[in-house]
């Protein structure tokens, strides 16, 4: 992994750095602050938002309107003031402008004035660069290896082919939500069938030139506010408990249903569909139809949402990673470590708990005591790494706090089911009979058994490492007649681990789950 | 306030210290770790627990039994090992023994052996010292000025008079839960009326010599596990939402009901009463009857529970405060600051938000726009100080996270109603129409109006301080015809605060709550 370690490790330990990324989109403008530090870890720590609609009217005139430019200037003044107030140095402020400003005949003049008046340096991204940062965001916050990244904004839509995590060919079309709404979906009432058909034809015509789309496999990752809103709406329709849209897959069927629901409503009421933000209601139908057409044309299994977008891409490529090769080697591992570091977990301890958990897991599988579900070992590892994050809140009930913190985190690379399971394994790492409860709405049929197994193994590992001193260097479980022997290798004094396992290791739970008695040798 | 600042400020910033306090009680033994640092802040960060029952059998023989001593030695070995594993230096381990070991004929011999085998230094507290540390815990985690502190353990019960927060006369009686159970409440079945009467007489006889009890006012603060368990049980009976027992008052009527419920059950089933821990079930009735008798004899309004006890008292007196004058000047302020520091809030920012909130609150009261409820201004202050704690989790939804963190904190000095209100004010400091929801079960009739007012004021203050740079140095609200003018004094550039208040300050909410339009001058 190509962390820009020189920059990060050059800091004093404990000091964090901040950068601001400002995204002057065709619909909304947003300033976000990322705080990051050695570890590495990073986190979005502040955000300003304004629906500037700089691209309003552009479709008909080819120019930014005076009214839109006035709103833009005012907003930039506020953003510039915010950076000064928060002592974010100009060199740490990355302002990027996309389609509307790029395409407008008077875009350059607007930027000249804006830069003069605010002192901000503004970079106009060409379509290729815009697509690149979207790709960087997508590939570092999902497990996408091969497929397509779709980025839809107010002005344009980019598609980037991904092969073995590297970016392939890219196309950009003027199919953003504001643009399509103004050109093809005008009118306040319900959308007409003809209007929808015209949007579809426009998209299909554009896609005809994209000969690689249909041979890109089944995965399509979507970024941008429209995708996030539609994913939230899909989650409402599908009916699972809300764990955020990170990794949520909008299926073609649900998307078809959403298009129908939205089209039947007058434009002003589309923002009241659960999941859709009111400020986006009047342009969401355009995005939905464009997405629907791309999914059908490419034969994708659906659209996988990620919370990250252009701004995260700029941050990752420009600040945290090397722009020439901006790939986090293991997205899931990085997400888990990022969270553990943010909550100041004792990394040596949690990594050792993870190691002992994996040793016991592997040895149980070897003796044939159970057949793990796909991905089960990695979920156990993640839960072990994160079991103590709740200690940042309080020692009492820290298992419940860990669940809350994991459910509140995006944990990129994991989907809602996986986040639910990781959260719930940590919830039961100390005591209690594991239950999925309402989380069963996002998990699979056999996941309660997975939860049971992982919680019991993690509980044992935690008590073997009760002194946080790695005094148990290795732990294996082997069948022995009706029982299972716990074999320990000592790296130090075993008084405390033995007491802790005997006192709290919960052999009842072990027997309930694995149908064998736990014998401590 | 007499912080031992020399010791604390001698540290490097960012480095925290740990001490372990071990309490060898007559019923349970517990090791707790406190982590503390400059600020000052402190927090319980680890805990080991064993029901040693070192005092079992003492009532009849006057000696610690061989079996109890064996359990004790084993447990001390584990505790000693834990301290070594966690690199807590011997000078930072405070082990104290109370009634059972103090009173047993062979207590000293037991300790000699224990010290030899474990290397731990054990201090036997006399009844006066035991009462003192209980007093220190109580007076620094409640707002008790005048009244009585009651500390009931397994072996003894201490009462300490408190006048103007200083400790007055102290008495100690062998009325601990294990002792009373063994002597007066033997038997597995439901308790007999005669047995209960005998406990009451024994307590009343003891109290006859306490001539200051009845003239100590109406407040009785209780510490120890029995009080916490009974407070949790009382909360179940009283039916409010569970926000922890810190500051919860067990009323005499609820206590009477609990005694009846417990007495009717066989001893083995008392641990299944909601709120009572199973391991304490067989001795809880004794504590309940003793408390009931003390409340009646002193004419107290009830028993106010605190989570702190002997261990916190030892920590506060020996480590954080000066033992000669171990008083935190303002318990509530210290609790609020402790939490804000733990979650790394920007103190300059939150203190300024608190100041602006108070200025707007005071000016609204001055123009007669509302009459505050008692204590309302302090709740607003606390919410302002804590509004950002949720940022430690994530920027998105940080208002919801702040609520969760405040509800999860003990916040000593505040009762459950006050904690609920502080939490809920922060919950609505950004948007939404404030609602109490299920919290209404612990609040007063007019508290939704209080919440409404404070949330709107805090929202304004937060947006005036959006740049976290104190650019608004003063904010006042004055009636002007049908409206209310917002007068600002500038300490810096007002671009950002004005934009933020106009964009997000929510004048609709202001008008809904104060029935006047908000006018920004």
Interface residues (C-beta under 8 A of the other chain):
Chain A: X14 X43 X44 X45 X46 X47 X50 X74 X77 X78 X81 X82 X84 X85 X86 X391 X392 X393 X394 X395 X396 X397 X401 X404 X405 X408 X409 X466 X467 X468 X469 X471 X492 X493 X495 X496 X499 X503
Chain B: X14 X43 X44 X45 X46 X47 X50 X74 X77 X78 X81 X82 X84 X85 X86 X391 X392 X393 X394 X395 X396 X397 X401 X404 X405 X408 X409 X466 X467 X468 X469 X471 X492 X493 X495 X496 X499 X503
